[in-house]
Amino acid sequence: MSDDNQSQSRPDVDASAAEPQRRRFLKTAAGAGVAATGITGFPFVHAQEKIVLRYLGTAVNQDKAIADKFEADTGIKIQYIPVTTDDVTKRAVTAPNSFDLIDTEYFSLKKIVPTGNLLGIDVKRIKNADKITSLFTKGEVAGKKVGDQGTAPKKVMYLDGPTGKKFAASPTGFMTLIPTVYNADTLGIRPDLIKRPISSWAELLNPEFKGKAAILNIPSIGIMDAAMVVEAMGLYKYPDKGNMTKKEIDLTIKTLIEAKKAGQFRSLWKDFNESVNLMASGEVVIQSMWSPAVTAVRTKGIACTFQPLKEGYRAWAAGFGVPKSVTGRKADGVYEFINWFLDGWAGAYLNRQGYYSAVLETAKAKMEAYEWAYWMEGKAASQDIKSPNGDVLAKTGSIRDGGSYEARMGGIACWNAVMDENAYMVQKWNEFVAA
């Protein structure tokens, strides 16, 4: 993703529908307070009011099952505010009082943190802070460093203080975000239609797939996929694919425009469902793809592979942040939600969808041994693997694309990023789209 900007297989939540319910609740609560005590003072009612946390993020990370389970466990209500990835950042910068919890991508922190609108998350208040995967805290998987081109979380993981506006170079007691979901993306292919091994990003521009290839039309992610292709074709090696110079942007876009003019692309997709339909119909046989989209194609009974490639993966990650406007009981509620999220149920739920969770140990405790073996250890499924809602995702004997957590997350080449030359990059990307 990123799995971002998209309508996803998860149920979207209508924030406007939640608001009248909240108003009804307040009215009822106020009435109950008066009836029980004869006191009409608002502070009494306010003290009794159930905590409602306004959760700002993309629809893809806003899952009704998670909100329902949290409310059942704690009595605290989650009110989802679904917007696009760009709008998450805009709100964080311009309207930090409009939400109580933000779920945003790590690459957006370079825009948000300098405003001072996010508080450093007090590590002492996070029960499982020391168990958060080393991929985030040290940039390592199983003791080995992974690629950190782009905005690797370890570069933006810590603040220099509780109200810091600068990133700390080494761990402090204040985290910017607590990781929620992350994954490593690659190309999706239709093996039944391609009928030969695919092992390199260069294949996306192979004329063999003229008119049957697609790339995603979200500039900051699409250009990273394009850079993986340019390197794989041997045209150029970037010092940092996540922070290109104008010359490097020009080269990358020129390569894409030439391919487009030659008829390489069937589509430039923006929407999750569009990518699923292109692949399921067979109109496209190779494209930029997200793991849950591959899963969605498979649940239709159609062969689709999230293909490991020798050059590695483009990774993305999102996390929870706390706005500076949140205090008192609301702040307690936010910390309670973050702690609950790391406690295992949510992690297991996400792992079963093909994402990865921040604290592996607690998620493992909430998964069946055969599920953990399939999703996290790269072992053959000893029985059918099902999604959280019961769909069969993989048959007995299947092995997860990309294998184990260590193989996939250990194979990261670069991370989603916002470049210093972002405005120029978007301008050039639009030239590609218009070409």
Buried (B, 14 or more C-beta within 10 A) or exposed (E): BBBBBBBBBBEBBEBEEBEEEBEEBBEEBBEEBBEEEEEEEEEBBEEEBEBBBBBBBBBBBBBEBBBEBBBEEBEBBBBBBBBBBBBBBBBBBEEBEEBBBBBBBBBBBBBBBEEEBBBBBBBEBBBBBEBBBBBBBBBBBEEEEBBBBBBBBBBBBBBBEEEBEEBBEEEBBBBBBBBBBBBBBBBBBBBEBBEEEBEBBBBBBBEEBBEBBBBBBBBBBBBBBBBBBBBBBEEEEBEBBBBBBEEBBEBBBBBBBEBBEEEBBBBBBEBBBBBBBBBBEEBBBBBBBBBBBBBBBBBEEBEBBBBBBEBBBBBBBBBBBBBBBBEEEBBBBBBBBBBBBBBBBBBBBBBBBBBBBBBBEBBBBBBEEBBBBBBBBBBEBBEBBEBBEEEEBBEEEBEBBBBBBBBBBBBBBBBBBBBEBBEBBBEBBEEBEEE
